[in-house]
Amino acid sequence: MPPSNTTSPGAEDAAGDTDKAPAPVLRLRGVGWTIGGATIVDSVSLDVREGEFLAFIGPNGAGKTSLFNLISGLNPVTRGTIELDGRDITAQAAHTRARRGLGRTFQTSSLWPGMTVADHVGLAAQAADGGSYRVRRRADTYPERVERVLDRTQLTHRADTCADALSHGEKRKLELAVLLVGEPRLMLLDEPMAGVSAEEVPALTGLIRSLHRDEGRTVLMVEHHMDVLLDLADRLAVMHHGTLLALDTPKAVMADPTVQQAYLGDEL
Ligand SMILES: Nc1ncnc2c1ncn2[C@@H]1O[C@H](COP(=O)(O)OP(=O)(O)OP(=O)(O)O)[C@@H](O)[C@H]1O
């Protein structure tokens, strides 16, 4: 089923109605992923504007993370095309997409338990510069960048703490810090609030809001916390059985009878 919204700027542009509209930062056309005979992502088309905050919702198994894997290049699409800044990146490797400004975090923690906060950021800086993740060069190689990113993510006081001693909220901040070192313009955040205590959610939400609104970064975010999404998102994309069921403002999506019907008995 196609998305219920056909009036977004992206849709107009795709239809050729707005010649003067700037190219979307990200454009998906008929993107699909089939594995082992199962279609996990089915013909997803959408445009994301520069500076937009687009949130993905849908029940467990709807295909949200799988779509992020296709956009970031972790898995190759089996159908369709992906454009970044008007350039076809469908066949590009994940690290090439990252160099072009597309960065992501993962649903499950990707930290090294025995490594300090500062060393995580230092190694990420090294990797972002095209180096490898060689552990012998650490935070002291990039002191200013490490300091700046730790300050930005409110982790300065935890610089010498190992990742396994951090709270869940601090771990999520560190994952954002690792991402920010590469200065991504388009950030894909996969459930950044997962496992975070209720007390830590506001600070993390504030940080993500600031990265978007104050620094103008484009954000795509999968999240189950609806109150967080209603606060942050410009538009909501609803995934259902691998398809894009709806794409519109949060208010319109929540009032959409198609969405309500699809989710009768399901948690959004
Ligand atoms: N490599 C794979 N091989 C086979 N099936 C897969 C693979 N990866 C994901 N799937 C299946 O694809 C479906 C969609 O999974 P996905 O993780 O994308 O959903 P999701 O919407 O992100 O769910 P959640 O909200 O629980 O994270 C699930 O049924 C999952 O089991």
The ligand as a Gaussian input file, in Angstrom:
#p B3LYP/6-31G(d) Opt

LIG

0 1
 N       19.300000     -11.047000       8.051000
 C       18.015000     -11.379000       8.141000
 N       17.594000     -12.540000       7.632000
 C       16.292000     -12.907000       7.697000
 N       15.331000     -12.151000       8.272000
 C       15.708000     -10.985000       8.796000
 C       17.050000     -10.524000       8.767000
 N       17.115000      -9.316000       9.366000
 C       15.870000      -9.037000       9.761000
 N       15.029000     -10.033000       9.441000
 C       13.587000     -10.082000       9.704000
 O       13.022000      -8.926000       9.113000
 C       11.917000      -8.478000       9.868000
 C       12.067000      -7.007000      10.147000
 O       13.097000      -6.819000      11.125000
 P       13.564000      -5.384000      11.577000
 O       14.589000      -5.575000      12.652000
 O       13.944000      -4.584000      10.408000
 O       12.210000      -4.819000      12.196000
 P       12.005000      -3.521000      13.092000
 O       10.813000      -2.820000      12.539000
 O       13.263000      -2.748000      13.189000
 O       11.648000      -4.175000      14.492000
 P       11.981000      -3.679000      15.992000
 O       11.071000      -2.517000      16.271000
 O       11.657000      -4.865000      16.827000
 O       13.438000      -3.319000      16.026000
 C       11.849000      -9.350000      11.124000
 O       10.863000     -10.339000      10.923000
 C       13.233000      -9.959000      11.182000
 O       13.206000     -11.222000      11.786000

